[in-house]
Amino acid sequence: GLAVEIVGRYRVSPPPNTVPPTSLPLTFFDIPWLFFSPTQPLFFYDYPYPTSHFLSTALPPLIHSLSLTLRHFFALAATLVCPPHSSNPPFIVYDRSNFVSLVVAQSTADFHHLCSNHQRCVNDFYPLLPPLPSGEQEETQTPLLAAQITIFSNVGVCIGFAYHNVVADGRSFNSFIKTWASLFKDPSSCSVNSSLLPFYDRTAIKDSYGLQSIFLNHWRKRSSTNMVIGVSDKDLDSAMVRATFLMCPDDMEKIKGWIVGRCKVKNMDQPPRLTPSNLTCAYVWVCLIKSHEKVNGKLTGKNPSYFGFNAGGITRLGYPVPAAYFGNCIGFARTMATQSELSGEDGIIVAADAIGNRVKDLDEAFLEGAENWISEWGEFYGSDSEPHVMVSGSPKLDFYETDFGWGKARRIEEISMDNAKGKAVWFTQSRDVKGGIEVGLALPKPKMDAFTCFFTQLLPHH
């Protein structure tokens, strides 16, 4: 069966008396994430030894190294405190009673099937996720991180997380797992890579546009509208499938060449910023629109398709933010094009142009229009039928390099995008192809079949 059997539950805290009680305010970058359900990454590793061997030799040092890691990354052991019915903003609090809940389980599911690129049923992954309250409860204190280690005896192991984005963006979370992996691999190295050590001083982020109070007002109003984005029934449509597609540098060059050539012929300006990531975004957007059209019937008229993505702020704020700043430093970006243009013969140029111009604007004025972030986000989740697309993750993050001594991760999946009901796409740096981008999707099966067809057809074959 697919069910997992729980073999242990642990509460992992920093070593005693290493972290004083601390409270951290939320910056305007953190507050929008209060509306979202937790991020749920799964890291699969080869581990060709029996469960008993894992439990006796790997588990004790994994727990110990997690504790040592939390000494530095104590914010992940902290809780989110939402003062009830008050005008006080939510904040993050660490005290000595806090811990990260770690579940250890074993599974008889097919490890290799779960780690493959081809279609897999979304429900197969839920047993590998640790439970974490998603904050829509009126609890005053919500834990921010939970972990689950699932052993597939003699084959592999999966380390699954659930964390509230309000405490960390992908960049900060990456520093945490890298530190955990390196302390596990080499416990004797007392020195942690100092470039990864978190910098917590929230004054590093300046709120020159008064966004904090704008976003907090949204948050106070939300209880009346019950707007928690991306929380949906655990038992999603069982016809939803996950699959992974790879964009290689060759593919990107071919798409770029086609765009440039076509613009010359038609005497058009070529889209700005034809970077690997933007080309991949444009291509995936068009493939998704075409799949929507194929499954739902012809797209007519001037209806917009929105394309949303996260944009890094560390280098775009016009003042220095330490690279090790722990928290959120990403903005939300949205662009749009009409559905009929996107599905037309120059759809990819239309898409690349919309995305490139939005990125250009962000480079010039990162926070312009930021007061609309939350309402713009809401539109992606408000309409089930509209073909909007939202990309999360980042090809800049080297998640696959997270090495616990078992080699590169075999596969990384982001499960929370299932909540977006087929609108979400997850990007990560390719495991095996330098400069490649892995594109993860969760879609209803007919749409996934159509997407696969367009993705492989539109790409010039190798």
N, C-alpha and C positions, 0 to 999 in steps of 0.2 A: 504493500500500500504506500500512499504518499505521506501518510502521517508521520510525524516525528515522535520519538519517545524521549521524554526529558530525563536526563541522568543526573543533573545537578543544578542548583541555583546558588549564586554567590552574590554578595554585596561587596563591591570593590571601592575602597576609599584611598585617598592619598595616605602615605605612611603617617602614623600618629604624630601630631604636633608639627607637621611640616608646613601647613597652610593656615594662616590666621583667618578668622571669619572676615568675609569680604563682601561688599555689595557693589554691583556695577550698574550704572544707568544704561538705558537703551539710547543709542543715537538714532537720528532720523533714518539711517540706513537699516537699522534693525527692526524698527516698528512695523514696516509693511509685512514682515514675515510672521507677525502675530496672526495674520489672517490665514496662514497656510498650514496644511497638515504636515507631519514630519517628513524629512528626506530619508529614504530607505535604501542605502547602497548595500549590495552583497558582493563579497570578494571570495571567489572560489580558488582553492589551491590544490595541486596534486599532493597526496599524502598516502603513499602506498603501504601503510602499516595498519594493523588492527586497532579497533577502538580502545582495547585495553592498553595498548602501547601509548596511544595518544593521552589517555587519561592519566597514566602514571608518569610519563616523561615530559610531555609538552604542556599539559594543562597547568601544573603548579608554576612553572616559570612564566607562562602567559599571564596568569593572574598577578604574579609578583611584578612583572614588567608593566602591566596596566596600572597597578598602584603607583609605581615610580613615575609613570607618564602623567598620571593625574595630579601629581605633586606640582607639575608645571602647568598642566592644562586643567586646572581646578574648575574653570568655568563650566566644563562639560559635566562635572559631578554636581554642579550647583542646581538650583531650582529657579523657575520663573515664578515670581510672586506678582499676582494681580490683585491689588487692594480692592476688596469688594465695594461696589457702589460708591467709589470715591473719585475725586478729581485727580488723585495721585496716579502718576503713570506707572505701568508695570516696570519691574526691574529684576535683575538677576542677583540671587543671594547664595553665597556659599557659607555653610557653617559645618562644624565638625561632625554633625550627625549625618551629613549628606553622603551618598554613595551612588555608584553606577550599578544598575542591576545587570548581572551577566547570567544568561541561561545556557546550559550545556546540554546538547541533545544528540541523538543519533538517528539516522534516516536510512531507509532501505531503497529510496528512490534512485533512479538512474543518473548518477553524477555526470556522465559524459553527455547524456541527452540535455541536461540542464545547462551545460557549458557550451552547447553548440550555437551556431549562428542561425540555424533554421527555426521554423515556427515551433513555439512551445506554448502550451496553455498557461495563461497568466496565473491560474489558481495553483499551479505546481510550486510556485515560489513563496506563497504566503506562509507556509509552515516554517520557513527558514528565517522569518523576521521576528525580532524580539518585540514584545508588546510595549507600547509607550502611549500614555494618555495623550490625546491630540488637542487638549487645551480648550475644546469647546465646552467641556464640563465647567461648572462654576467652582472648580477647585481653586483654592488660593495659592497652592504651591504645586507646580508641575515639574517633574524631572525633565531634564533637557537631553539626556542620552541614555540609551539602553543598548546592550549588545547580546548577540546569541552566536554560539559556536556550534555548528552542526557537523558531526563526523559521519562520513560515508565509509564504513569500515573497509580497509585495504585499498581504497581508491583516492579519497580526497576529503577535504574539509572546507566548510563555508563559514566565513565570519560575516555576520550580518549586523547592521546597525540601524537604529532609528534615532535621528536627532532633529531637534527643532532648529530650523534655520535662523531663528531669532538670535541664537547664541553664536553661530559661525557660518560663514559662507564656505564654498567648496575649497577655496584656497586655505582657509584656517583649518578646516577639517583635515585636509591633506597633510598639514604639518603635524597634526595630532597622530594620525595613523602611521606616518613615517617615523615619528619618534617612538611610538609603541613597538613597531617592527624592529627598529635598530636596538632598542634596549632589550628586547627578547633575544635577538640574535647574538648580541654581545653584552652580556650583563656586566662583564668586568669593566667595560668602558664607562667609567663614572661620568665622563663628560658627555653631555648630550650635545648634538650639533647645535651650536648656539644660534645659527641663522634660523633655526626652526622654532626657537623658544618664544613663546607668546609675549607680545607687548600689549599690556591691557589699558594703558592710559587713554581714556575716552576723549580727552581734550585734543587728541591728535586729529579728530574730525571736527571741522568748524561748520556750524550751521548758519551760514550767512544769509540764507533765504527763508529762515523761519519755518523750515519744513517739519521740524519736530512737532510743533503745536498743530500744524495742519493735519499731519498723520495721526496724532493722538485724538483729534476731534473725530476723524473717521472711525477710530477704534472705539471711542465711547458710544458713537451712534450704532456701531455694528450689532450691539446686543438687541436693539429693536428690530434690525433687519435680519438678524441671525446669519450674518454673512461670514461664514468660514469657508475659505476657498479650498477646493480640492479635497474636501472630506466627503467620502461617499461610502456606500455600503461595501463592507468587506467582500461580500459575495458578489463580485461584479459579474457582468454578463459572461457566462462561462465560454461563450464563443469568442472572447477576446484572446488574441495570441500576441506573443512577443517575438521579435526577430531582430537580428543585427545585420547591418549593411556596412560595407567598407568603401570609403572613398580614398583612392590612392593618389599620390601626387601626379601620376600620369593622367588619371581621369580628370583631375582639376585643370591640368594644362590643356587638355583637349577641349574642355568646356570653355576655358578662357579663350583659346584660339578661335573657337567657333564664334563666341561673342564679339571678339575684336574684328574678325573677318566680316561678319554680318554687318557690324556698325559701319565699317569702311564702305561696303557695297551700298548701304542705304544712306550714306552720308550723315550718320547720326553721331553724336558725341558718345564715346564709350562710357559705361558706368564707372564711377569712381571706386577706388579701393577694391580691386578684384583680388582680394587675399584668399588663401586656401579656405579659411573659415567662411567667408562671405560667399564664395562660389559654391561651397557645400550647402550652405543655407538656401541659396537661391534654387539650386537643383532639387533639394528635398522638398521645398515649398511647392515647386511646380509639379513634382511627382505626386505629392499628396493631393493637390487640387485636381489633377487628372484622375486620380483614383476615386476621389469623391464624386467626380462627374460620372465616371464609369459605373459606380455602384448606385448613385442616387439620381441619375438622369442628367440631361443637359443643363449646363449652367447658363442662366440667361441674365441679361441686363447688367446693371452697373453695381450689383451688390459687392460690398467690400469683402476682401479676405484680409484679416489682420495677421501680421507676422510679429511675434514677440520674442525678444531675446534678452539675456542679461549682459550688461556691459561693465567691464572692470573699471573701478574708480581710482585705484591706487595711483595710476600714472596720469589721470585726467583731471584731477581737482585743482591744478594750478598751484598747489603747495605740497611739500613732501609729506607723505604718510609712510611710517616705517614699514618695510616689507613684511615684518613679523607681526604687524598689528593684528590682534585677534578679535574677531567680530565680523561684521559685514561691511564690505566696501564695494558693493556692486549696485548698479542702477538698472532700472527697467527701461527697455527701449521697445517702441512699437512702431511699425511702419505698415503701410497697406497698399494694396493694388486691387483693381477690380477683378472679380473671378473670371470674367470672360477674357480679359487681356492675358491673365496668367495661363489660361488653358489654350491660348492662341499660339501661332507658330513662333512668335518672338517672346513667348512667356518668360523664358529664362533671362532675357535681356531686361524685361520689365521688372522681374524679381530682383535681379542683381542691382539694377538702378535704384529701386526703392530701398534696398538694404544698404548699399554703398553710400547713398546720400544721408541716410539716418546715422551711419557710423561717422561720416564726415562731420555732421552736426554735433555729435557727441564729443568728437575730438576738440571741437571749437568751443562748445558751451555745454558741458556735461550735465548740469543740473537745470538747464532751461526746460520748463514744462514739467519739472519733477513733481509739482504739486498735484498732478493728475495721475501719478503712478498707480495709486490704489484703485481709482475708478476705472482706469484703462485695463488693469489686470482683471478686474471683475468681469469685464465684457467677454473675456476668453472663456469664462466658466459659465456665464449666464445663459448662453444659447447653445443647446446641445447639437442643433442641426447645422449650424454654420461652419463652413470649412476654414476655421482659423487655425493657426499653427503657432506653437510656443516651444522654443528651444531652451533647454536648461543644460547644465554641465558646461565643461569647457575643454577644448582640445589642448589648452595650454597646461592643464594639470596632468602630471605623469602618474596617475593612479596605479597603472600596471607595474610601476617600479617598486611598489610597496612590498618589500622582501622580508619575510619572517624566517628566511633560511630554507624555504621550501621552493625557491625559484620564483619567477614572475607569476603573478596571478594568472590562472588559466582563463578566467572570465570575470568581468565585472558587470553587474546589472544594477540599474536604478529602478526600484519597484514603485516608488511613489507616483511616477508619471502615469500609472494606470488610472489614477484618480481623475485625470484630465479627460477621460473618455475619448481617447483617440485624437486629441489635439496636441499631445506632448511628444517631443522628440528629445533624446538625450545624446549629447556629444561627449566623446572622450578621446584622448589620444590613442591611436592604434597600438595594439599590443605588439604586432610583428612588423609593420611597415613603417619605416621612418618617414615622418611627415604626413602619414595617413590619418584619417579621422574615422572613428567608429560611430555609426549612427544607430542608436537603439530606438525601437518603436514598439508601442503596444496599440493594436488596432483590432476592430472586429475582423474575423477571418476573411470575408469577401473583399474588404478594403485592403487587407494585407496582401492578398493574392494579386490584386490589381496593382498595388504599389510595387511589388516585386517585379512584376511584368514591366512597368514603366521604368523603374530604376535601372534594370539590366538592359532594356531596349534602347533607352535614350543614350546610355553611355556607349561610346564607340568601343567595340570589343578589343581586348588585348590580342 
